[in-house]
Amino acid sequence: MSAGEARLRDLFVRGLAGEASAYHAFLKELTGYLRAFLRRRLAGFPDDVEDLVQEALLAVHNQRHTYDSRQPLTAWVHAIAKYKLVDFFRRRASRDALTESLEETELEFLSNTESEATDTRRDLAKLLDLLPDRQRLPIVHVKLQGLSVVEAAQITGMSESAIKVGVHRGLKALAARMRKGG
């Protein structure tokens, strides 16, 4: 565990236990971390970084009860920040920006060569765009981001059962489209 992870985790856990000064210090340190994380991914939208930082901080605060202290805190925070990032791009109706964001952070494992990887990411993004949110979001969170069903349900507001059904039906729909050639 890195020193930064250990410090943030310690402050967060102490804050959860009721130590207000530790929670305040956690939020202050996390703000800088989130700002840097989001600034790198929102280079084309610098005016929106602070709004997204605040949204992510609010989500961390509202979902603090879902944190499993046996897991790395930064992985939990990353999942929340990435969801807020995807939500931002969706609100902006900028599918191209969403695809670029996903290409950078989530889909690099799909191919060995850069040109094949680019083609694969583009094709996958196009296929996923054809699915309704109730199928696309569970696939993105569970299968591509590696979140648990519980985490995906918390992030999307869907039930755990709806997440499982969404993954199953979405993958089935994708397979059918691929068999038909798109």
Contact map, one row per residue, 1 for C-alpha under 8 A:
11101100000000000000000000000000000000000000000000000000000000000000000000000000000000000000000000000000000000000000000000000000000000000000000000000000000000000000000000000000000000
11111100000000000000000000000000000000000000000000000000000000000000000000000000000000000000000000000000000000000000000000000000000000000000000000000000000000000000000000000000000000
11111110000000000000000000000000000000000000000000000000000000000000000000000000000000000000000000000000000000000000000000000000000000000000000000000000000000000000000000000000000000
01111111000000000000000000000000000000000000000000000000000000000000000000000000000000000000000000000000000000000000000000000000000000000000000000000000000000000000000000000000000000
11111111100000000000000000000000000000000000000000000000000000000000000111000000000000000000000000000000000000000000000000000000000000000000000000000000000000000000000000000000000000
11111111110000000000000000000000000000000000000000000000000000000000000000000000000000000000000000000000000000000000000000000000000000000000000000000000000000000000000000000000000000
00111111111000000000000000000000000000000000000000000000000000000000000000000000000000000000000000000000000000000000000000000000000000000000000000000000000000000000000000000000000000
00011111111100000000000001001100000000000000000000000000000000000000000010000000000000000000000000000000000000000000000000000000000000000000000000000000000000000000000000000000000000
00001111111110000000000000000000000000000000000000000000000000000000000110000000000000000000000000000000000000000000000000000000000000000000000000000000000000000000000000000000000000
00000111111111000000000000000000000000000000000000000000000000000000000000000000000000000000000000000000000000000000000000000000000000000000000000000000000000000000000000000000000000
00000011111111100000011011000000000000000000000000000000000000000000000000000000000000000000000000000000000000000000000000000000000000000000000000000000000000000000000000000000000000
00000001111111110000011001000000000000000000000000000000000000000000000000000000000000000000000000000000000000000000000000000000000000000000000000000000000000000000000000000000000000
00000000111111111000000000000000000000000000000000000000000000000000100000000000000000000000000000000000000000000000000000000000000000000000000000000000000000000000000000000000000000
00000000011111111110011000000000000000000000000000000000000000000000000000000000000000000000000000000000000000000000000000000000000000000000000000000000000000000000000000000000000000
00000000001111111111111101000000000000000000000000000000000000000000000000000000000000000000000000000000000000000000000000000000000000000000000000000000000000000000000000000000000000
00000000000111111110001000000000000000000000000000000000000000010000000000000000000000000000000000000000000000000000000000000000000000000000000000000000000000000000000000000000000000
00000000000011111110000000000000000000000000000000000000000000000000000000000000000000000000000000000000000000000000000000000000000000000000000000000000000000000000000000000000000000
00000000000001111111000000000000000000000000000000000000000000000000000000000000000000000000000000000000000000000000000000000000000000000000000000000000000000000000000000000000000000
00000000000001111111111000000000000000000000000000000000000000000000000000000000000000000000000000000000000000000000000000000000000000000000000000000000000000000000000000000000000000
00000000000000100111111100000000000000000000000000000000000000000000000000000000000000000000000000000000000000000000000000000000000000000000000000000000000000000000000000000000000000
00000000000000100011111110000000000000000000000000000000000000000000000000000000000000000000000000000000000000000000000000000000000000000000000000000000000000000000000000000000000000
00000000001101100011111111000000000000000000000000000000000000000000000000000000000000000000000000000000000000000000000000000000000000000000000000000000000000000000000000000000000000
00000000001101110011111111100000000000000000000000000000000000000000000000000000000000000000000000000000000000000000000000000000000000000000000000000000000000000000000000000000000000
00000000000000100001111111110000000000000000000000000000000000000000000000000000000000000000000000000000000000000000000000000000000000000000000000000000000000000000000000000000000000
00000000001000000000111111111000000000000000000000000000000000000000000000000000000000000000000000000000000000000000000000000000000000000000000000000000000000000000000000000000000000
00000001001100100000011111111100000000000000000000000000000000000000000000000000000000000000000000000000000000000000000000000000000000000000000000000000000000000000000000000000000000
00000000000000000000001111111110000000000000000000000000100000000000000000000000000000000000000000000000000000000000000000000000000000000000000000000000000000000000000000000000000000
00000000000000000000000111111111000000000000000000000000000000000000000000000000000000000000000000000000000000000000000000000000000000000000000000000000000000000000000000000000000000
00000001000000000000000011111111100000000000000000000000000000000000000000000000000000000000000000000000000000000000000000000000000000000000000000000000000000000000000000000000000000
00000001000000000000000001111111110000000000000000000000100000000000000000000000000000000000000000000000000000000000000000000000000000000000000000000000000000000000000000000000000000
00000000000000000000000000111111111000000000000000001000100000000000000000000000000000000000000000000000000000000000000000000000000000000000000000000000000000000000000000000000000000
00000000000000000000000000011111111100000000000000000000000000000000000000000000000000000000000000000000000000000000000000000000000000000000000000000000000000000000000000000000000000
00000000000000000000000000001111111110000000000000000000000000000000000000000000000000000000000000000000000000000000000000000000000000000000000000000000000000000000000000000000000000
00000000000000000000000000000111111111000000000000001001000000000000000000000000100000000000000000000000000000000000000000000000000000000000000000000000000000000000000000000000000000
00000000000000000000000000000011111111100000000011001000000000000000000000000000000000000000000000000000000000000000000000000000000000000000000000000000000000000000000000000000000000
00000000000000000000000000000001111111110000000000000000000000000000000000000000000000000000000000000000000000000000000000000000000000000000000000000000000000000000000000000000000000
00000000000000000000000000000000111111111000000000000000000000000000000000000000000000000000000000000000000000000000000000000000000000000000000000000000000000000000000000000000000000
00000000000000000000000000000000011111111100000010011000000000000000000000000000100010000000000000000000000000000000000000000000000000000000000000000000000000000000000000000000000000
00000000000000000000000000000000001111111110010010000000000000000000000000000000000000000000000000000000000000000000000000000000000000000000000000000000000000000000000000000000000000
00000000000000000000000000000000000111111110000000000000000000000000000000000000000000000000000000000000000000000000000000000000000000000000000000000000000000000000000000000000000000
00000000000000000000000000000000000011111110000000000000000000000000000000000000000000000000000000001000000000000000000000000000000000000000000000000000000000000000000000000000000000
00000000000000000000000000000000000001111111110110000000000000000000000000000000000000000000000000000000000000000000000000000000000000000000000000000000000000000000000000000000000000
00000000000000000000000000000000000000111111110000000000000000000000000000000000000000000000000000000000000000000000000000000000000000000000000000000000000000000000000000000000000000
00000000000000000000000000000000000000000111110000000000000000000000000000000000000000000000000000000000000000000000000000000000000000000000000000000000000000000000000000000000000000
00000000000000000000000000000000000000000111111110000000000000000000000000000000000000000000000000000000000000000000000000000000000000000000000000000000000000000000000000000000000000
00000000000000000000000000000000000000100111111110000000000000000000000000000000000000000000000000000000000000000000000000000000000000000000000000000000000000000000000000000000000000
00000000000000000000000000000000000000000000111111000000000000000000000000000000000000000000000000000000000000000000000000000000000000000000000000000000000000000000000000000000000000
00000000000000000000000000000000000000000100111111110000000000000000000000000000000000000000000000000000000000000000000000000000000000000000000000000000000000000000000000000000000000
00000000000000000000000000000000001001100100111111111000000000000000000000000000000000000000000000000000000000000000000000000000000000000000000000000000000000000000000000000000000000
00000000000000000000000000000000001000000000001111111100000000000000000000000000000000000000000000000000000000000000000000000000000000000000000000000000000000000000000000000000000000
00000000000000000000000000000000000000000000000111111110000000000000000000000000000000000000000000000000000000000000000000000000000000000000000000000000000000000000000000000000000000
00000000000000000000000000000000000001000000000111111111000000000000000000000000000110010000000000000000000000000000000000000000000000000000000000000000000000000000000000000000000000
00000000000000000000000000000010011001000000000011111111100000000000000000000000000000000000000000000000000000000000000000000000000000000000000000000000000000000000000000000000000000
00000000000000000000000000000000000000000000000001111111110000000000000000000000000000000000000000000000000000000000000000000000000000000000000000000000000000000000000000000000000000
00000000000000000000000000000000000000000000000000111111111000000000000000000000000100000000000000000000000000000000000000000000000000000000000000000000000000000000000000000000000000
00000000000000000000000000000000010000000000000000011111111100000000000000000001100100000000000000000000000000000000000000000000000000000000000000000000000000000000000000000000000000
00000000000000000000000000100110000000000000000000001111111110000000000000000000000000000000000000000000000000000000000000000000000000000000000000000000000000000000000000000000000000
00000000000000000000000000000000000000000000000000000111111111000000000000000000000000000000000000000000000000000000000000000000000000000000000000000000000000000000000000000000000000
00000000000000000000000000000000000000000000000000000011111111100000000000000001000000000000000000000000000000000000000000000000000000000000000000000000000000000000000000000000000000
00000000000000000000000000000000000000000000000000000001111111110000000000001001000000000000000000000000000000000000000000000000000000000000000000000000000000000000000000000000000000
00000000000000000000000000000000000000000000000000000000111111110000000000000000000000000000000000000000000000000000000000000000000000000000000000000000000000000000000000000000000000
00000000000000000000000000000000000000000000000000000000011111111000000000000000000000000000000000000000000000000000000000000000000000000000000000000000000000000000000000000000000000
00000000000000000000000000000000000000000000000000000000001111111110000000000000000000000000000000000000000000000000000000000000000000000000000000000000000000000000000000000000000000
00000000000000010000000000000000000000000000000000000000000111111110000000000000000000000000000000000000000000000000000000000000000000000000000000000000000000000000000000000000000000
00000000000000000000000000000000000000000000000000000000000001111110000000000000000000000000000000000000000000000000000000000000000000000000000000000000000000000000000000000000000000
00000000000000000000000000000000000000000000000000000000000000111111000000000000000000000000000000000000000000000000000000000000000000000000000000000000000000000000000000000000000000
00000000000000000000000000000000000000000000000000000000000000111111101010010000000000000000000000000000000000000000000000000000000000000000000000000000000000000000000000000000000000
00000000000000000000000000000000000000000000000000000000000000000111111000000000000000000000000000000000000000000000000000000000000000000000000000000000000000000000000000000000000000
00000000000010000000000000000000000000000000000000000000000000000011111110000000000000000000000000000000000000000000000000000000000000000000000000000000000000000000000000000000000000
00000000000000000000000000000000000000000000000000000000000000000001111100000000000000000000000000000000000000000000000000000000000000000000000000000000000000000000000000000000000000
00000000000000000000000000000000000000000000000000000000000000000011111110110000000000000000000000000000000000000000000000000000000000000000000000000000000000000000000000000000000000
00001000100000000000000000000000000000000000000000000000000000000000111111110000000000000000000000000000000000000000000000000000000000000000000000000000000000000000000000000000000000
00001001100000000000000000000000000000000000000000000000000000000010101111111000000000000000000000000000000000000000000000000000000000000000000000000000000000000000000000000000000000
00001000000000000000000000000000000000000000000000000000000000000000000111111100000000000000000000000000000000000000000000000000000000000000000000000000000000000000000000000000000000
00000000000000000000000000000000000000000000000000000000000000000000001111111110000000000000000000000000000000000000000000000000000000000000000000000000000000000000000000000000000000
00000000000000000000000000000000000000000000000000000000000000000010001111111111000000000000000000000000000000000000000000000000000000000000000000000000000000000000000000000000000000
00000000000000000000000000000000000000000000000000000000000100000000000011111111100000000000000000000000000000000000000000000000000000000000000000000000000000000000000000000000000000
00000000000000000000000000000000000000000000000000000000000000000000000001111111110000000000000000000000000000000000000000000000000000000000000000000000000000000000000000000000000000
00000000000000000000000000000000000000000000000000000000000000000000000000111111111000000000000000000000000000000000000000000000000000000000000000100000000000000000000000000000000000
00000000000000000000000000000000000000000000000000000001001100000000000000011111111100000000000000000000000000000000000000000000000000000000000000000000001000000000000000000000000000
00000000000000000000000000000000010001000000000000000001000000000000000000001111111110000000000000000000000000000000000000000000000000000000000000000000000000000000000000000000000000
00000000000000000000000000000000000000000000000000000000000000000000000000000111111111000000000000000000000000000000000000000000000000000000000000000000000000000000000000000000000000
00000000000000000000000000000000000000000000000000000000000000000000000000000011111111100000000000000000000000000000000000000000000000000000000000000000001000000000000000000000000000
00000000000000000000000000000000000000000000000000010011000000000000000000000001111111110000000000000000000000000000000000000000000000000000000000000000000000000000000000000000000000
00000000000000000000000000000000000001000000000000010000000000000000000000000000111111111000000000000000000000000000000000000000000000000000000000000000000000000000000000000000000000
00000000000000000000000000000000000000000000000000000000000000000000000000000000011111111100000001001000000000000000000000000000000000000000000000000000000000000000000000000000000000
00000000000000000000000000000000000000000000000000000000000000000000000000000000001111111110000000000000000000000000000000000000000000000000000000000000000000000000000000000000000000
00000000000000000000000000000000000000000000000000010000000000000000000000000000000111111111000000000000000000000000000000000000000000000000000000000000000000000000000000000000000000
00000000000000000000000000000000000000000000000000000000000000000000000000000000000011111111111011000000000000000000000000000000000000000000000000000000000000000000000000000000000000
00000000000000000000000000000000000000000000000000000000000000000000000000000000000001111111111001000000000000000000000000000000000000000000000000000000000000000000000000000000000000
00000000000000000000000000000000000000000000000000000000000000000000000000000000000000111111110000000000000000000000000000000000000000000000000000000000000000000000000000000000000000
00000000000000000000000000000000000000000000000000000000000000000000000000000000000000011111110000000000000000000000000000000000000000000000000000000000000000000000000000000000000000
00000000000000000000000000000000000000000000000000000000000000000000000000000000000000001111111000000000000000000000000000000000000000000000000000000000000000000000000000000000000000
00000000000000000000000000000000000000000000000000000000000000000000000000000000000000001111111111000000000000000000000000000000000000000000000000000000000000000000000000000000000000
00000000000000000000000000000000000000000000000000000000000000000000000000000000000000001100111111100000000000000000000000000000000000000000000000000000000000000000000000000000000000
00000000000000000000000000000000000000000000000000000000000000000000000000000000000000000000011111110000000000000000000000000000000000000000000000000000000000000000000000000000000000
00000000000000000000000000000000000000000000000000000000000000000000000000000000000000001000011111111000000000000000000000000000000000000000000000000000000000000000000000000000000000
00000000000000000000000000000000000000000000000000000000000000000000000000000000000001001100011111111100000000000000000000000000000000000000000000000000000000000000000000000000000000
00000000000000000000000000000000000000000000000000000000000000000000000000000000000000000000001111111110000000000000000011001000000000000000000000000000000000000000000000000000000000
00000000000000000000000000000000000000000000000000000000000000000000000000000000000000000000000111111111000000000000000000000000000000000000000000000000000000000000000000000000000000
00000000000000000000000000000000000000001000000000000000000000000000000000000000000001000000000011111111100000000000000000000000000000000000000000000000000000000000000000000000000000
00000000000000000000000000000000000000000000000000000000000000000000000000000000000000000000000001111111111000000000000000000000000000000000000000000000000000000000000000000000000000
00000000000000000000000000000000000000000000000000000000000000000000000000000000000000000000000000111111111100000000010010000000000000000000000000000000000000000000000000000000000000
00000000000000000000000000000000000000000000000000000000000000000000000000000000000000000000000000011111111100000000000000000000000000000000000000000000000000000000000000000000000000
00000000000000000000000000000000000000000000000000000000000000000000000000000000000000000000000000001111111100000000000000000000000000000000000000000000000000000000000000000000000000
00000000000000000000000000000000000000000000000000000000000000000000000000000000000000000000000000000111111110000000000000000000000000000000000110000000000000000000000000000000000000
00000000000000000000000000000000000000000000000000000000000000000000000000000000000000000000000000000111111111000000000010000000000000000000000100000000000000000000000000000000000000
00000000000000000000000000000000000000000000000000000000000000000000000000000000000000000000000000000011111111100000100000000000000000000000000000000000000000000000000000000000000000
00000000000000000000000000000000000000000000000000000000000000000000000000000000000000000000000000000000011111110000000000000000000000000000000000000000000000000000000000000000000000
00000000000000000000000000000000000000000000000000000000000000000000000000000000000000000000000000000000001111110000100110000000000000000000000000000000000000000000000000000000000000
00000000000000000000000000000000000000000000000000000000000000000000000000000000000000000000000000000000000111111101100100000000000000000000000000000000000000000000000000000000000000
00000000000000000000000000000000000000000000000000000000000000000000000000000000000000000000000000000000000011111101100000000000000000000000000000000000000000000000000000000000000000
00000000000000000000000000000000000000000000000000000000000000000000000000000000000000000000000000000000000000111111100000000000000000000000000000000000000000000000000000000000000000
00000000000000000000000000000000000000000000000000000000000000000000000000000000000000000000000000000000000000111111110000000000000000000000000000000000000000000000000000000000000000
00000000000000000000000000000000000000000000000000000000000000000000000000000000000000000000000000000000000000001111111000000000000000000000000000000000000000000000000000000000000000
00000000000000000000000000000000000000000000000000000000000000000000000000000000000000000000000000000000000000111111111100000000000000000000000000000000000000000000000000000000000000
00000000000000000000000000000000000000000000000000000000000000000000000000000000000000000000000000000000000101111111111110000000000000000000000000000000000000000000000000000000000000
00000000000000000000000000000000000000000000000000000000000000000000000000000000000000000000000000000010000000000111111111000000000000000000000000000000000000000000000000000000000000
00000000000000000000000000000000000000000000000000000000000000000000000000000000000000000000000000000000000000000011111111100000000000000000000000000000000000000000000000000000000000
00000000000000000000000000000000000000000000000000000000000000000000000000000000000000000000000000000000000001100001111111110000000000000000000000000000000000000000000000000000000000
00000000000000000000000000000000000000000000000000000000000000000000000000000000000000000000000000100010001001000000111111111000000000000000000000000000000000000000000000000000000000
00000000000000000000000000000000000000000000000000000000000000000000000000000000000000000000000000100000000000000000011111111100000000000000000000000000000000000000000000000000000000
00000000000000000000000000000000000000000000000000000000000000000000000000000000000000000000000000000000000000000000001111111110000000000000000000000000000000000000000000000000000000
00000000000000000000000000000000000000000000000000000000000000000000000000000000000000000000000000000000000000000000000111111111000000000000000000000000000000000000000000000000000000
00000000000000000000000000000000000000000000000000000000000000000000000000000000000000000000000000100000000000000000000011111111100000000000000000000000000000000000000000000000000000
00000000000000000000000000000000000000000000000000000000000000000000000000000000000000000000000000000000000000000000000001111111110000000000000000000000000000000000000000000000000000
00000000000000000000000000000000000000000000000000000000000000000000000000000000000000000000000000000000000000000000000000111111111000000000000000000000000000000000000000000100000001
00000000000000000000000000000000000000000000000000000000000000000000000000000000000000000000000000000000000000000000000000011111111000010000000000000000000000000000000000000100000000
00000000000000000000000000000000000000000000000000000000000000000000000000000000000000000000000000000000000000000000000000001111111100010000000000000000000000000000000000000000000000
00000000000000000000000000000000000000000000000000000000000000000000000000000000000000000000000000000000000000000000000000000111111100000000000000000000000000000000000000000000000000
00000000000000000000000000000000000000000000000000000000000000000000000000000000000000000000000000000000000000000000000000000011111110110000000000000000000000000000000001001000000000
00000000000000000000000000000000000000000000000000000000000000000000000000000000000000000000000000000000000000000000000000000000111111110000000000000000000000000000000000000000000000
00000000000000000000000000000000000000000000000000000000000000000000000000000000000000000000000000000000000000000000000000000000001111111000000000000000000000000000000000000000000000
00000000000000000000000000000000000000000000000000000000000000000000000000000000000000000000000000000000000000000000000000000000000111111100000000000000000000000110010000000000000000
00000000000000000000000000000000000000000000000000000000000000000000000000000000000000000000000000000000000000000000000000000000001111111110000000000000000000000010111011000000000000
00000000000000000000000000000000000000000000000000000000000000000000000000000000000000000000000000000000000000000000000000000001101111111111000000000000000000000000011001000000000000
00000000000000000000000000000000000000000000000000000000000000000000000000000000000000000000000000000000000000000000000000000000000011111111100000000000000100000000000000000000000000
00000000000000000000000000000000000000000000000000000000000000000000000000000000000000000000000000000000000000000000000000000000000001111111111000000001000000000011011000000000000000
00000000000000000000000000000000000000000000000000000000000000000000000000000000000000000000000000000000000000000000000000000000000000111111111100000000000000000000011001100000000000
00000000000000000000000000000000000000000000000000000000000000000000000000000000000000000000000000000000000000000000000000000000000000011111111110000000000000000000000000000000000000
00000000000000000000000000000000000000000000000000000000000000000000000000000000000000000000000000000000000000000000000000000000000000001111111111100001000000000000000000000000000000
00000000000000000000000000000000000000000000000000000000000000000000000000000000000000000000000000000000000000000000000000000000000000000111111111111001000000000000001000000000000000
00000000000000000000000000000000000000000000000000000000000000000000000000000000000000000000000000000000000000000000000000000000000000000111111111100000000000000000000000000000000000
00000000000000000000000000000000000000000000000000000000000000000000000000000000000000000000000000000000011000000000000000000000000000000011111111000000000000000000000000000000000000
00000000000000000000000000000000000000000000000000000000000000000000000000000000000000000000000000000000010000000000000000000000000000000001111111100000000000000000000000000000000000
00000000000000000000000000000000000000000000000000000000000000000000000000000000000000000000000000000000000000000000000000000000000000000000111111110000000000000000000000000000000000
00000000000000000000000000000000000000000000000000000000000000000000000000000010000000000000000000000000000000000000000000000000000000000000111011111011000000000000000000000000000000
00000000000000000000000000000000000000000000000000000000000000000000000000000000000000000000000000000000000000000000000000000000000000000000010001111111000000000000000000000000000000
00000000000000000000000000000000000000000000000000000000000000000000000000000000000000000000000000000000000000000000000000000000000000000000010000111111100000010011000000000000000000
00000000000000000000000000000000000000000000000000000000000000000000000000000000000000000000000000000000000000000000000000000000000000000000000000011111110000010000000000000000000000
00000000000000000000000000000000000000000000000000000000000000000000000000000000000000000000000000000000000000000000000000000000000000000000000000111111111000000000000000000000000000
00000000000000000000000000000000000000000000000000000000000000000000000000000000000000000000000000000000000000000000000000000000000000000100110000111111111101010010000000000000000000
00000000000000000000000000000000000000000000000000000000000000000000000000000000000000000000000000000000000000000000000000000000000000000000000000001111111111110010000000000000000000
00000000000000000000000000000000000000000000000000000000000000000000000000000000000000000000000000000000000000000000000000000000000000000000000000000111111111100000000000000000000000
00000000000000000000000000000000000000000000000000000000000000000000000000000001001000000000000000000000000000000000000000000000000000000000000000000011111111000000000000000000000000
00000000000000000000000000000000000000000000000000000000000000000000000000000000000000000000000000000000000000000000000000000000000000001000000000000001111111000000000000000000000000
00000000000000000000000000000000000000000000000000000000000000000000000000000000000000000000000000000000000000000000000000000000000000000000000000000000111111100000000000000000000000
00000000000000000000000000000000000000000000000000000000000000000000000000000000000000000000000000000000000000000000000000000000000000000000000000000001111111110110000000000000000000
00000000000000000000000000000000000000000000000000000000000000000000000000000000000000000000000000000000000000000000000000000000000000000000000000000000110011111110000000000000000000
00000000000000000000000000000000000000000000000000000000000000000000000000000000000000000000000000000000000000000000000000000000000000000000000000001101100001111111000000000000000000
00000000000000000000000000000000000000000000000000000000000000000000000000000000000000000000000000000000000000000000000000000000000000000000000000000000000000111111100000000000000000
00000000000000000000000000000000000000000000000000000000000000000000000000000000000000000000000000000000000000000000000000000000000001000000000000000000000001111111110000000000000000
00000000000000000000000000000000000000000000000000000000000000000000000000000000000000000000000000000000000000000000000000000000000001100100000000001001100001111111111000000000000000
00000000000000000000000000000000000000000000000000000000000000000000000000000000000000000000000000000000000000000000000000000000000000000100000000001000000000011111111100000000000000
00000000000000000000000000000000000000000000000000000000000000000000000000000000000000000000000000000000000000000000000000000000000000100000000000000000000000001111111110000000000000
00000000000000000000000000000000000000000000000000000000000000000000000000000000000000000000000000000000000000000000000000000000000001110110000000000000000000000111111111000000000000
00000000000000000000000000000000000000000000000000000000000000000000000000000000000000000000000000000000000000000000000000000000000000110110010000000000000000000011111111100000000000
00000000000000000000000000000000000000000000000000000000000000000000000000000000000000000000000000000000000000000000000000000000000000000000000000000000000000000001111111110000000000
00000000000000000000000000000000000000000000000000000000000000000000000000000000000000000000000000000000000000000000000000000000000000100000000000000000000000000000111111111000000000
00000000000000000000000000000000000000000000000000000000000000000000000000000000000000000000000000000000000000000000000000000000001000110010000000000000000000000000011111111100000000
00000000000000000000000000000000000000000000000000000000000000000000000000000000000000000000000000000000000000000000000000000000000000000010000000000000000000000000001111111110000000
00000000000000000000000000000000000000000000000000000000000000000000000000000000000000000000000000000000000000000000000000000000000000000000000000000000000000000000000111111111000000
00000000000000000000000000000000000000000000000000000000000000000000000000000000000000000000000000000000000000000000000000000000001000000000000000000000000000000000000011111111100000
00000000000000000000000000000000000000000000000000000000000000000000000000000000000000000000000000000000000000000000000000000011000000000000000000000000000000000000000001111111110000
00000000000000000000000000000000000000000000000000000000000000000000000000000000000000000000000000000000000000000000000000000000000000000000000000000000000000000000000000111111111000
00000000000000000000000000000000000000000000000000000000000000000000000000000000000000000000000000000000000000000000000000000000000000000000000000000000000000000000000000011111111100
00000000000000000000000000000000000000000000000000000000000000000000000000000000000000000000000000000000000000000000000000000000000000000000000000000000000000000000000000001111111111
00000000000000000000000000000000000000000000000000000000000000000000000000000000000000000000000000000000000000000000000000000000000000000000000000000000000000000000000000000111111111
00000000000000000000000000000000000000000000000000000000000000000000000000000000000000000000000000000000000000000000000000000000000000000000000000000000000000000000000000000011111111
00000000000000000000000000000000000000000000000000000000000000000000000000000000000000000000000000000000000000000000000000000000000000000000000000000000000000000000000000000001111111
00000000000000000000000000000000000000000000000000000000000000000000000000000000000000000000000000000000000000000000000000000000000000000000000000000000000000000000000000000000111111
00000000000000000000000000000000000000000000000000000000000000000000000000000000000000000000000000000000000000000000000000000010000000000000000000000000000000000000000000000000111111
